[in-house]
Amino acid sequence: MASEPLAHAAPAGAKPRLIFFYSPLSGRCRRAEGFLAQVLQRRHNHDTFDLVRVAVDKRPDLAERFRIDSVPTMLVVADRRVQKRIVSPSGCRELEGFLKPWLH
């Protein structure tokens, strides 16, 4: 998964941006990252999203901007708007349901 700073939301018409807010010390975040990898691999959707990982301790400004109160939190940003948000997914099924509108 790519790790890069988030300059601004995805431009209109671009592939949706999946923003994963996490803490490197959190076991729940590592587990959610594993769920995400499984869902994308199983569905062959690695190129569906522009994936951005944001460590909340390194980018508190982005956590505040997107109102992140808890990690892990994932957002889908498309057409310059947050389309969906999920906090602490409990498994692959829940995460797959969350991402279903964009998966092939």
N, CA and C of each residue as an Amber inpcrd file, in Angstrom:
protein
   312
   0.8310000  -1.1720000   0.0000000   0.0000000   0.0000000   0.0000000
   0.8760000   1.2360000   0.0000000   0.5030000   2.1850000  -0.7880000
   1.2810000   3.4130000  -0.9080000   1.1130000   4.2650000   0.3360000
   2.1450000   4.9620000   0.7000000   2.0780000   5.8930000   1.8060000
   2.5880000   7.2300000   1.2960000   1.6960000   8.2150000   1.2490000
   2.0720000   9.5120000   0.7130000   1.2250000  10.5820000   1.3660000
   1.7100000  11.8200000   1.3810000   0.8900000  12.8860000   1.9290000
  -0.3040000  13.1470000   1.0210000  -1.3670000  13.5820000   1.6250000
  -2.5810000  13.8850000   0.8750000  -2.6280000  15.3870000   0.6600000
  -2.3760000  15.8200000  -0.5590000  -2.3710000  17.2520000  -0.8480000
  -3.7960000  17.7980000  -0.8650000  -4.6660000  17.1750000  -1.6230000
  -6.0680000  17.5600000  -1.6840000  -6.8680000  16.4020000  -2.2460000
  -8.1550000  16.5740000  -2.2350000  -9.0430000  15.4870000  -2.6740000
  -8.8070000  15.1640000  -4.1430000  -9.2130000  13.9660000  -4.5280000
  -9.0450000  13.5100000  -5.9090000  -9.7810000  14.4460000  -6.8560000
  -9.1720000  14.7920000  -7.9960000  -9.8520000  15.6570000  -8.9520000
 -11.0740000  14.9640000  -9.5380000 -12.0320000  15.7590000  -9.9670000
 -13.2500000  15.2200000 -10.5620000 -12.8960000  14.3340000 -11.7510000
 -13.5450000  13.1870000 -11.8400000 -13.3110000  12.2780000 -12.9550000
 -12.1720000  11.2940000 -12.7430000 -11.3390000  11.5000000 -11.7410000
 -10.2200000  10.5950000 -11.4690000 -10.7530000   9.3550000 -10.7550000
  -9.9100000   8.3040000 -10.6840000 -10.3590000   7.1260000  -9.9390000
 -10.5050000   7.5210000  -8.4760000 -11.4300000   6.8790000  -7.7770000
 -11.6740000   7.2590000  -6.3780000 -10.4280000   7.0500000  -5.5250000
 -10.3180000   7.8750000  -4.5260000  -9.1990000   7.7970000  -3.5990000
  -9.6860000   7.1180000  -2.3220000  -9.0040000   6.0710000  -1.9220000
  -9.3040000   5.3820000  -0.6690000  -8.2630000   5.8450000   0.3360000
  -8.7150000   6.5550000   1.3450000  -7.8150000   7.1100000   2.3500000
  -7.9310000   6.2680000   3.6160000  -6.8050000   5.7160000   4.0330000
  -6.7450000   4.8370000   5.1980000  -6.0210000   5.5800000   6.3140000
  -6.7710000   6.0320000   7.3150000  -6.1950000   6.6980000   8.4830000
  -5.8660000   5.6260000   9.5170000  -4.6250000   5.6350000   9.9930000
  -4.1730000   4.5730000  10.8830000  -3.1450000   5.0900000  11.8810000
  -2.8360000   4.2320000  12.8330000  -1.7230000   4.4530000  13.7520000
  -0.8090000   3.2440000  13.6230000   0.4910000   3.4610000  13.4490000
   1.4050000   2.3330000  13.2880000   1.4940000   1.4390000  14.5310000
   1.0390000   1.9170000  15.6670000   1.1110000   1.1440000  16.9090000
  -0.1560000   0.3450000  17.1970000  -1.1630000   0.4910000  16.3590000
  -2.4630000  -0.1180000  16.6280000  -2.6120000  -1.4940000  15.9780000
  -2.9280000  -2.4860000  16.7790000  -3.2060000  -3.8160000  16.2520000
  -4.4690000  -3.8290000  15.4060000  -5.4780000  -3.0450000  15.8010000
  -6.7130000  -2.9570000  15.0040000  -6.4240000  -2.3980000  13.6160000
  -5.5010000  -1.4580000  13.5220000  -5.1460000  -0.8780000  12.2170000
  -4.4330000  -1.9070000  11.3500000  -3.5260000  -2.6530000  11.9370000
  -2.8280000  -3.6970000  11.1610000  -3.8110000  -4.7540000  10.6770000
  -4.7650000  -5.1100000  11.5290000  -5.7810000  -6.0850000  11.1410000
  -6.6540000  -5.5330000  10.0060000  -7.0710000  -4.2740000  10.1020000
  -7.8930000  -3.6610000   9.0470000  -7.1220000  -3.5790000   7.7370000
  -5.8270000  -3.3130000   7.8090000  -4.9970000  -3.2670000   6.6020000
  -4.9460000  -4.6420000   5.9400000  -4.8960000  -5.6900000   6.7530000
  -4.9340000  -7.0490000   6.2260000  -6.2650000  -7.3590000   5.5580000
  -7.3690000  -6.9190000   6.1820000  -8.6930000  -7.1070000   5.5750000
  -8.7380000  -6.4260000   4.2130000  -8.2350000  -5.2000000   4.1560000
  -8.2540000  -4.4380000   2.9040000  -7.4500000  -5.1500000   1.8250000
  -6.2640000  -5.6230000   2.1660000  -5.4280000  -6.3320000   1.1890000
  -6.1470000  -7.5730000   0.6680000  -6.8100000  -8.3150000   1.5610000
  -7.5330000  -9.5170000   1.1410000  -8.6820000  -9.1850000   0.2030000
  -9.4540000  -8.1620000   0.5330000 -10.6060000  -7.7850000  -0.3020000
 -10.1380000  -7.3490000  -1.6810000  -9.1300000  -6.5090000  -1.7360000
  -8.6630000  -6.0240000  -3.0370000  -8.0320000  -7.1390000  -3.8530000
  -7.3020000  -8.0420000  -3.2060000  -6.6680000  -9.1400000  -3.9240000
  -7.7130000 -10.1350000  -4.4220000  -8.6480000 -10.4740000  -3.5770000
  -9.6710000 -11.4520000  -3.9360000 -10.5200000 -10.9650000  -5.1100000
 -10.7840000  -9.7000000  -5.1320000 -11.6370000  -9.1420000  -6.1840000
 -10.8300000  -8.5920000  -7.3580000  -9.5030000  -8.7250000  -7.3230000
  -8.6240000  -8.2050000  -8.3890000  -8.8880000  -6.7230000  -8.6280000
  -8.8980000  -5.9610000  -7.5520000  -9.2110000  -4.5400000  -7.6190000
  -8.0680000  -3.6570000  -7.1260000  -6.8360000  -4.1070000  -7.3100000
  -5.7010000  -3.3170000  -6.8160000  -5.6270000  -1.9410000  -7.4610000
  -6.0900000  -1.8050000  -8.6970000  -6.0000000  -0.5190000  -9.3920000
  -7.3070000   0.2610000  -9.3810000  -8.2740000  -0.1760000  -8.6080000
  -9.5650000   0.5010000  -8.5560000  -9.4550000   1.8490000  -7.8600000
  -8.6170000   1.9070000  -6.8340000  -8.4970000   3.1030000  -6.0050000
  -7.0880000   3.6770000  -6.0620000  -7.0110000   4.9650000  -5.8340000
  -5.7450000   5.6100000  -5.5340000  -5.6450000   5.5160000  -4.0090000
  -4.8530000   4.5820000  -3.5030000  -4.7840000   4.3000000  -2.0710000
  -3.7680000   5.2120000  -1.3950000  -4.2350000   5.8810000  -0.3410000
  -3.3770000   6.7830000   0.4240000  -3.4600000   6.3860000   1.8930000
  -2.3050000   6.1210000   2.4920000  -2.2310000   5.8000000   3.9160000
  -1.8030000   7.0500000   4.6700000  -2.5460000   7.3840000   5.7270000
  -2.2480000   8.5760000   6.5120000  -2.0780000   8.1700000   7.9760000
  -0.8610000   8.3330000   8.4940000  -0.6020000   8.0950000   9.9140000
  -1.0800000   9.3250000  10.6810000  -2.0620000   9.1400000  11.5560000
  -2.6700000  10.2900000  12.2270000  -1.6940000  11.0340000  13.1280000
  -0.6650000  10.3440000  13.6370000   0.3090000  11.0400000  14.4840000
   1.2340000  11.9290000  13.6630000   1.4030000  11.6120000  12.3810000
   2.2560000  12.4360000  11.5150000   1.4730000  13.5080000  10.7620000
   0.1840000  13.3030000  10.5850000  -0.6550000  14.2780000   9.8580000
  -1.9340000  14.5870000  10.6300000  -1.7960000  15.1600000  11.8400000
  -3.0000000  15.4890000  12.6170000  -3.8900000  16.5100000  11.9070000
  -3.3000000  17.3160000  11.0290000  -4.0910000  18.2920000  10.2740000
  -5.1130000  17.5930000   9.3730000  -4.6990000  16.4930000   8.7460000
  -5.6210000  15.7510000   7.8800000  -6.6650000  15.0050000   8.7080000
  -6.2530000  14.4800000   9.8470000  -7.2150000  13.8150000  10.7260000
  -8.2890000  14.8040000  11.1720000  -7.8820000  16.0170000  11.4720000
  -8.8510000  17.0420000  11.8710000  -9.7280000  17.4510000  10.6840000
  -9.1060000  17.6500000   9.5370000  -9.8460000  18.0720000   8.3400000
 -10.9530000  17.0810000   7.9750000 -10.6500000  15.7720000   8.1010000
 -11.6190000  14.7450000   7.7400000 -12.3880000  14.2180000   8.9490000
 -12.2290000  14.8890000  10.0940000 -12.9510000  14.5510000  11.3240000
 -12.7540000  13.0900000  11.7340000 -11.5050000  12.6960000  11.8220000
 -11.1610000  11.3410000  12.2250000 -11.0490000  11.3010000  13.7410000
 -11.9610000  10.5770000  14.3880000 -11.9730000  10.4700000  15.8410000
 -11.3620000   9.1660000  16.3320000 -11.2960000   8.1690000  15.4460000
 -10.8390000   6.8420000  15.8360000 -10.1310000   6.1950000  14.6500000
  -9.1510000   5.3710000  14.9340000  -8.4780000   4.6170000  13.8770000
  -8.6570000   3.1360000  14.1500000  -8.7280000   2.3450000  13.1170000
  -8.6190000   2.6920000  11.7040000  -9.9290000   3.2780000  11.1640000
  -9.7870000   4.2350000  10.2750000 -10.9200000   4.8040000   9.5450000
 -10.5350000   4.8500000   8.0820000 -11.4570000   4.4540000   7.2220000
 -11.2480000   4.5100000   5.7740000 -12.3250000   5.3780000   5.1590000
 -11.8900000   6.2070000   4.2240000 -12.8030000   7.0800000   3.4830000
 -12.6420000   6.8160000   1.9990000 -13.7270000   6.8880000   1.2760000
 -13.6570000   6.8810000  -0.1840000 -13.9980000   8.2910000  -0.6280000
 -13.0670000   8.9130000  -1.3490000 -13.2660000  10.2630000  -1.8740000
 -13.3640000  10.1490000  -3.3860000 -14.4920000  10.6030000  -3.9270000
 -14.7110000  10.6030000  -5.3710000 -15.4410000  11.8950000  -5.7240000
 -15.1260000  12.4230000  -6.8790000 -15.7350000  13.6850000  -7.3260000
 -15.5990000  14.7790000  -6.2740000 -14.4190000  14.7850000  -5.6250000
 -14.0500000  15.8090000  -4.6390000 -14.9100000  15.8150000  -3.3810000
 -15.5910000  14.6860000  -3.1090000 -16.4320000  14.5890000  -1.9180000
 -16.1960000  13.2490000  -1.2320000 -16.3160000  13.2440000   0.0860000
 -16.2630000  11.9830000   0.8220000 -17.5730000  11.2590000   0.5230000
 -17.4510000  10.1180000  -0.1320000 -18.6300000   9.3490000  -0.5210000
 -19.0600000   8.3700000   0.5670000 -18.0760000   7.7800000   1.2470000
 -18.3680000   6.7890000   2.2820000 -17.2690000   6.7820000   3.3180000
 -17.6130000   6.3120000   4.5150000 -16.6700000   6.2480000   5.6390000
 -16.9560000   4.9750000   6.4290000 -15.8950000   4.3220000   6.8620000
 -16.0440000   3.1550000   7.7400000 -14.9940000   3.2620000   8.8390000
 -15.4250000   2.9680000  10.0590000 -14.5380000   3.0190000  11.2160000
 -14.3920000   1.6020000  11.7640000 -13.1560000   1.1760000  11.9470000
 -12.8440000  -0.1180000  12.5470000 -13.6290000  -1.2790000  11.9350000
 -13.4020000  -1.5780000  10.6530000 -14.1230000  -2.6940000  10.0380000
 -13.8330000  -3.9930000  10.7980000 -14.8780000  -4.8020000  10.9610000
 -14.7400000  -6.0180000  11.7820000 -14.2900000  -7.2320000  10.9780000
 -14.2330000  -7.1040000   9.6630000 -13.7940000  -8.2410000   8.8590000
 -13.8820000  -7.9320000   7.3740000 -13.4890000  -8.9190000   6.5860000
 -13.4710000  -8.7470000   5.1330000 -14.8600000  -8.5050000   4.5600000
 -15.8540000  -9.2140000   5.0940000 -17.2250000  -9.0460000   4.5690000
 -17.7200000  -7.6220000   4.7490000 -17.5140000  -7.0700000   5.9270000
 -17.9580000  -5.7010000   6.1810000 -17.2320000  -4.7220000   5.2610000
 -15.9380000  -4.9050000   5.1110000 -15.1480000  -4.0240000   4.2560000
 -15.5420000  -4.1730000   2.7880000 -15.7950000  -5.3940000   2.3500000
 -16.2230000  -5.6260000   0.9710000 -17.5790000  -4.9650000   0.7160000
 -18.4840000  -5.0340000   1.6810000 -19.7730000  -4.3560000   1.5480000
 -19.6120000  -2.8470000   1.4500000 -18.6960000  -2.3110000   2.2290000
 -18.4040000  -0.8740000   2.2120000 -17.8720000  -0.4320000   0.8440000
 -17.0070000  -1.2460000   0.2490000 -16.3600000  -0.8920000  -1.0270000
 -17.1450000  -1.3690000  -2.2600000 -18.2190000  -2.1060000  -2.0530000
 -18.9540000  -2.7420000  -3.1490000 -19.3050000  -1.8080000  -4.3260000
 -19.7360000  -0.5760000  -4.0720000 -20.0700000   0.2810000  -5.2250000
 -18.9150000   0.5160000  -6.2110000 -17.6790000   0.3160000  -5.7440000
 -16.5170000   0.5820000  -6.6020000 -15.8030000  -0.6840000  -7.0810000
 -16.1470000  -1.8270000  -6.4980000 -15.4580000  -3.0630000  -6.8680000
 -16.0370000  -3.6500000  -8.1350000 -15.1840000  -4.3550000  -8.8850000
 -15.6180000  -4.9930000 -10.1330000 -16.2120000  -6.3510000  -9.8240000
